[in-house]
Amino acid sequence: MSTQQQTPSRIDKSGAPSMSDVAALAGVALGTVSNVLNHPQKVAAPTLRRVQAAIDELGFVRNDQARSLARGRSSTMGLIVTDIGNSFFVDIARGAEVGAQKGGMSLLLANSDNDLAKEQTYLDLFEQSRFAGILLAPFEASTEGLERIKERGQPLLLLNVATPADKGCSVIVDNEYGGYIAARHLIDLGRSRLAFVGGPDRLAPLLARRLGVERAIAESGGTVALEEIIVTAVNAPEGRAVADALIQRDLTERPDGIVAASDLLALGIIQRFQNSIRVPEDIAIIGYDNNNAVWDSLIPISTIGQPGFEMGVRGAELLADAITNPATHQHQVLTLLPHLMARASSVGHIDSAPAPLAL
């Protein structure tokens, strides 16, 4: 009686080929398939080729989530940023990817869109998926969900918002210094009636920028006045609304220099000033972030550049150390310095490309 070779089952109950299916097709033990996937150097070349051929034929894809559940954590970091439309956070993401790769890890990016509920959803998702650790670049420092995750042992690092070193690691930019050098730039240009356009103060980076501006004003010995114009968001529409109000004022009641808490605010102001107020002749303007969304502005915008890429790299490196060396890792707060980039909105048209200026 003739016999017919029995074809092994090639899919598991979920409809996807399993490691058992690969082992059956290749005619090897399940442990051999595991070694091919995780320790190929331990497998003889002919066997390695046979198992890889079975993997290709079946279209097998390893289930890293299942592996994470089995060993307690994965080799993936999660990064949550507040606004992927802001090039500062794009720079952070690119740097974090580099830092994660240096630590032999991968990175998954999520965008909260300035929504605390959405941010918390991603935090819960990353925790449930047992990611190795989480990088969080929030717009607001909401501590309730963060403390819960830390209490459960999930490595968590804050970017752009400081946390006490005894509570965990964070990487921040010295926003107070950034506000200070922005105001000093306008004062050194001879501007004596400054306005700071920003807020709300509950946002730590924006508060720090305002405090830096106030420090520069205080150093002027009473020769420079400061007006604070509070906005509800640091975007172009809010900037246009501020400009509309300033246009209605008498000439002597207008500032001659504006420090905007973001480049988008500065862009909105400049857009509305066209044909009404000359920039920088009547009012010099400097923004904050070096946001590439405004690089094509009709008047190039002076700004405070932030080291977003370096922030992402350093943050991912610190988190990787916390993940791989929990016994020896020491929490720390790294502070990076921003730099001044003078452009036409404050100094007039210049022939050369913008470059950082030392103060």
C-alpha positions as CSV (number, residue, x, y, z in Angstrom):
1,M,0.0,0.0,0.0
2,S,1.4,3.3,-1.0
3,T,1.9,5.9,1.6
4,Q,1.4,9.6,1.2
5,Q,3.6,12.1,3.0
6,Q,1.5,14.0,5.5
7,T,1.7,17.8,5.1
8,P,2.1,19.4,8.5
9,S,-0.4,22.1,9.6
10,R,1.0,25.5,8.6
11,I,-1.1,27.9,10.6
12,D,-2.0,28.2,14.2
13,K,-5.5,29.0,15.5
14,S,-4.9,32.7,15.0
15,G,-4.4,32.1,11.3
16,A,-0.7,32.9,11.4
17,P,2.1,30.3,11.0
18,S,3.7,29.3,14.3
19,M,7.2,28.2,15.4
20,S,5.8,24.7,15.6
21,D,4.7,24.9,12.0
22,V,8.3,26.0,11.0
23,A,9.8,23.1,13.0
24,A,7.5,20.6,11.4
25,L,8.2,21.8,7.8
26,A,11.9,21.9,8.4
27,G,12.0,18.6,10.2
28,V,13.8,20.0,13.3
29,A,13.0,20.4,17.0
30,L,11.2,23.5,18.2
31,G,14.3,24.5,20.2
32,T,16.3,24.6,16.9
33,V,13.9,27.1,15.4
34,S,14.3,29.2,18.6
35,N,18.0,29.1,18.2
36,V,17.8,30.1,14.5
37,L,15.7,33.2,15.6
38,N,17.7,34.2,18.6
39,H,21.1,32.5,18.5
40,P,21.8,31.6,14.8
41,Q,25.5,31.2,15.6
42,K,24.7,28.0,17.5
43,V,23.0,26.3,14.5
44,A,24.9,24.3,11.8
45,A,24.8,26.0,8.4
46,P,22.7,23.3,6.6
47,T,20.1,23.3,9.4
48,L,20.1,27.1,9.5
49,R,19.4,27.2,5.7
50,R,16.6,24.6,6.0
51,V,14.9,26.5,8.8
52,Q,15.2,29.8,7.1
53,A,13.7,28.3,3.9
54,A,10.7,27.0,6.0
55,I,10.3,30.5,7.5
56,D,10.3,32.0,4.0
57,E,7.8,29.5,2.6
58,L,5.4,29.8,5.5
59,G,5.7,33.6,5.8
60,F,6.4,33.2,9.5
61,V,6.7,36.4,11.5
62,R,8.0,36.2,15.1
63,N,5.6,37.5,17.7
64,D,7.7,39.9,19.7
65,Q,4.8,40.8,21.9
66,A,4.4,37.2,23.0
67,R,8.2,37.1,23.6
68,S,7.9,40.2,25.7
69,L,5.1,38.7,27.8
70,A,7.2,35.6,28.3
71,R,10.3,37.3,29.6
72,G,8.6,40.2,31.3
73,R,9.6,43.1,29.0
74,S,10.5,43.9,25.4
75,S,13.4,45.5,23.7
76,T,11.2,48.4,22.6
77,M,11.0,51.9,24.0
78,G,7.9,54.0,23.7
79,L,8.1,57.7,23.0
80,I,5.1,60.0,23.5
81,V,5.4,63.6,22.2
82,T,2.9,66.4,22.6
83,D,2.9,67.8,19.0
84,I,4.5,66.0,16.1
85,G,3.7,69.1,14.0
86,N,6.3,71.0,16.0
87,S,9.8,70.3,14.5
88,F,11.3,70.5,18.0
89,F,9.5,67.2,18.9
90,V,10.4,65.8,15.5
91,D,14.0,66.4,16.4
92,I,13.5,64.8,19.8
93,A,12.1,61.7,18.0
94,R,14.9,61.4,15.6
95,G,17.5,61.7,18.4
96,A,15.7,59.2,20.6
97,E,15.7,56.7,17.7
98,V,19.5,57.1,17.4
99,G,19.9,56.8,21.2
100,A,17.7,53.7,21.4
101,Q,19.6,52.0,18.6
102,K,22.9,52.6,20.4
103,G,21.4,50.6,23.3
104,G,20.3,47.8,21.0
105,M,16.7,48.8,21.2
106,S,13.9,50.0,18.9
107,L,11.6,52.9,19.3
108,L,7.8,53.3,18.8
109,L,6.5,56.9,18.5
110,A,3.1,58.2,19.6
111,N,1.7,61.7,19.3
112,S,-0.7,63.1,22.0
113,D,-1.8,66.2,20.1
114,N,-1.7,68.3,23.3
115,D,-4.4,66.1,24.8
116,L,-3.8,64.8,28.3
117,A,-6.4,62.0,28.0
118,K,-4.7,60.8,24.8
119,E,-1.3,60.9,26.4
120,Q,-2.6,58.8,29.3
121,T,-4.1,56.3,26.8
122,Y,-0.7,55.8,25.2
123,L,1.0,55.5,28.6
124,D,-1.5,52.8,29.5
125,L,-1.0,51.0,26.2
126,F,2.8,51.1,26.5
127,E,2.7,49.8,30.0
128,Q,0.2,47.0,29.1
129,S,2.5,46.0,26.2
130,R,5.4,45.8,28.7
131,F,7.6,48.1,26.8
132,A,11.1,48.2,28.2
133,G,10.7,51.8,29.1
134,I,8.9,55.0,28.2
135,L,10.2,58.4,27.0
136,L,7.6,61.2,27.6
137,A,7.8,64.7,26.2
138,P,4.7,66.2,27.6
139,F,3.3,69.7,27.1
140,E,2.1,69.7,30.7
141,A,3.6,67.9,33.7
142,S,0.7,65.7,34.7
143,T,2.0,63.5,37.6
144,E,-0.9,61.3,38.4
145,G,-0.4,58.7,35.7
146,L,3.4,59.0,35.8
147,E,3.6,58.1,39.4
148,R,1.4,55.1,39.0
149,I,3.7,53.8,36.2
150,K,6.8,54.4,38.2
151,E,5.3,52.6,41.2
152,R,4.8,49.5,39.0
153,G,8.5,49.5,38.1
154,Q,8.2,50.8,34.5
155,P,11.3,52.8,33.6
156,L,10.1,56.3,32.6
157,L,12.1,59.4,31.6
158,L,10.7,62.9,31.0
159,L,11.9,65.1,28.2
160,N,11.5,68.9,28.3
161,V,10.0,68.8,31.8
162,A,12.1,68.3,34.9
163,T,11.5,65.7,37.6
164,P,13.5,65.5,40.9
165,A,16.5,63.2,40.5
166,D,15.3,61.0,43.4
167,K,12.1,60.4,41.4
168,G,13.7,59.5,38.0
169,C,15.7,60.9,35.1
170,S,14.8,63.8,32.9
171,V,16.5,65.8,30.1
172,I,15.5,69.5,29.8
173,V,16.4,72.7,28.0
174,D,17.3,75.7,30.1
175,N,14.2,77.7,29.0
176,E,14.9,80.4,31.6
177,Y,18.2,81.1,29.9
178,G,16.5,80.9,26.5
179,G,14.1,83.7,27.5
180,Y,16.9,85.7,29.0
181,I,19.1,85.6,25.8
182,A,16.0,86.4,23.6
183,A,15.3,89.6,25.7
184,R,19.0,90.5,25.9
185,H,19.2,90.3,22.1
186,L,16.4,92.9,21.7
187,I,17.8,95.1,24.5
188,D,21.3,95.1,22.9
189,L,19.6,96.2,19.7
190,G,18.4,99.3,21.5
191,R,14.8,98.2,22.1
192,S,13.4,99.6,25.4
193,R,9.7,98.7,25.4
194,L,9.4,95.0,25.3
195,A,6.4,92.7,25.3
196,F,6.5,89.0,26.2
197,V,3.8,87.1,24.4
198,G,3.2,83.6,25.9
199,G,1.4,81.6,28.5
200,P,-0.4,80.0,30.2
201,D,2.0,79.9,33.1
202,R,1.0,76.4,34.1
203,L,3.2,75.1,31.2
204,A,6.6,74.9,32.8
205,P,8.7,75.7,29.7
206,L,6.6,78.8,28.9
207,L,6.8,80.0,32.5
208,A,10.6,79.6,32.5
209,R,10.9,81.6,29.3
210,R,8.9,84.5,30.8
211,L,11.1,84.4,33.9
212,G,14.2,84.6,31.8
213,V,12.8,87.7,30.0
214,E,12.0,89.3,33.4
215,R,15.6,88.6,34.5
216,A,17.0,90.5,31.5
217,I,14.6,93.4,32.1
218,A,15.6,93.5,35.8
219,E,19.2,93.8,34.8
220,S,18.5,96.9,32.7
221,G,18.2,99.0,35.8
222,G,14.8,100.5,34.9
223,T,15.8,101.6,31.3
224,V,13.6,98.9,29.7
225,A,9.9,98.4,30.3
226,L,8.1,95.0,30.0
227,E,4.5,94.2,29.1
228,E,3.2,90.7,29.4
229,I,0.6,89.6,26.9
230,I,-1.0,86.2,27.9
231,V,-2.4,83.9,25.2
232,T,-4.2,80.6,25.6
233,A,-2.1,78.8,23.0
234,V,1.3,79.3,21.4
235,N,0.1,79.1,17.8
236,A,-0.2,81.4,14.7
237,P,-3.9,82.3,15.2
238,E,-3.2,83.5,18.7
239,G,-0.3,85.5,17.3
240,R,-2.6,87.2,14.7
241,A,-5.1,88.1,17.5
242,V,-2.3,89.8,19.5
243,A,-1.1,91.7,16.4
244,D,-4.7,92.9,15.7
245,A,-4.8,94.4,19.2
246,L,-1.4,96.0,18.9
247,I,-2.3,97.6,15.6
248,Q,-5.3,99.4,17.2
249,R,-3.0,101.1,19.8
250,D,-1.4,104.5,19.4
251,L,2.2,104.4,18.2
252,T,3.5,105.5,21.6
253,E,1.6,102.7,23.4
254,R,3.1,99.9,21.3
255,P,6.2,97.9,22.2
256,D,9.2,98.3,20.1
257,G,10.4,94.7,20.7
258,I,8.5,91.4,21.1
259,V,9.7,88.1,22.6
260,A,7.2,85.5,21.5
261,A,7.1,82.2,23.4
262,S,7.1,80.2,20.1
263,D,7.9,80.7,16.5
264,L,4.3,80.1,15.5
265,L,3.2,83.0,17.7
266,A,5.9,85.2,16.1
267,L,4.7,84.1,12.6
268,G,1.1,85.0,13.3
269,I,2.2,88.4,14.6
270,I,4.3,89.1,11.5
271,Q,1.6,88.0,9.2
272,R,-0.9,90.4,10.6
273,F,1.7,93.3,10.8
274,Q,2.2,93.3,7.1
275,N,1.2,96.7,5.5
276,S,0.6,98.1,9.0
277,I,3.7,97.8,11.2
278,R,7.2,97.5,9.8
279,V,9.3,94.6,11.1
280,P,11.9,95.1,12.5
281,E,12.0,98.9,12.0
282,D,9.0,99.6,14.1
283,I,8.8,96.4,16.2
284,A,11.6,93.8,16.4
285,I,10.4,90.3,17.0
286,I,12.1,87.1,18.2
287,G,10.4,83.7,18.5
288,Y,11.4,80.4,20.2
289,D,12.0,76.8,19.0
290,N,13.6,77.2,15.5
291,N,10.5,75.6,14.2
292,N,11.0,74.6,10.5
293,A,7.3,75.4,9.9
294,V,8.2,79.1,9.8
295,W,11.4,78.9,7.8
296,D,9.6,80.1,4.7
297,S,8.2,83.2,6.4
298,L,8.3,86.3,4.2
299,I,10.5,87.9,7.0
300,P,12.9,85.3,8.4
301,I,12.2,85.0,12.1
302,S,14.9,85.4,14.8
303,T,14.6,82.5,17.3
304,I,16.0,80.6,20.1
305,G,17.2,77.2,18.8
306,Q,16.7,74.2,21.1
307,P,18.9,71.0,21.0
308,G,16.0,68.7,20.4
309,F,18.0,66.0,18.6
310,E,20.6,65.9,21.5
311,M,17.8,65.8,24.0
312,G,16.3,62.7,22.3
313,V,19.7,61.0,22.1
314,R,20.7,61.6,25.7
315,G,17.2,60.7,27.0
316,A,17.2,57.4,25.2
317,E,20.7,56.6,26.3
318,L,19.8,57.3,30.0
319,L,16.6,55.2,29.7
320,A,18.5,52.3,28.1
321,D,21.0,52.4,31.0
322,A,18.1,52.4,33.5
323,I,16.6,49.3,31.7
324,T,19.8,47.3,31.3
325,N,21.6,48.3,34.5
326,P,18.9,48.8,37.1
327,A,21.2,47.9,40.0
328,T,23.9,50.5,39.1
329,H,21.8,53.2,37.3
330,Q,21.7,56.6,38.9
331,H,18.9,59.0,38.2
332,Q,20.0,62.4,37.0
333,V,18.6,65.6,35.5
334,L,20.5,66.7,32.3
335,T,20.1,70.4,31.4
336,L,21.0,71.5,27.8
337,L,21.5,75.0,26.6
338,P,19.5,76.7,23.8
339,H,21.2,79.3,21.5
340,L,20.3,82.5,19.8
341,M,19.7,82.6,16.0
342,A,19.5,86.2,14.7
343,R,17.5,86.7,11.5
344,A,15.7,89.5,9.7
345,S,12.8,89.9,12.1
346,S,15.1,91.5,14.7
347,V,18.3,92.6,12.9
348,G,17.0,93.4,9.4
349,H,17.9,91.6,6.2
350,I,21.3,89.8,6.3
351,D,23.2,88.4,3.4
352,S,24.6,85.2,5.1
353,A,22.7,82.2,6.5
354,P,21.6,82.5,10.1
355,A,24.1,81.2,12.6
356,P,24.1,80.9,16.4
357,L,25.4,84.1,18.2
358,A,27.4,83.9,21.4
359,L,26.4,86.3,24.2
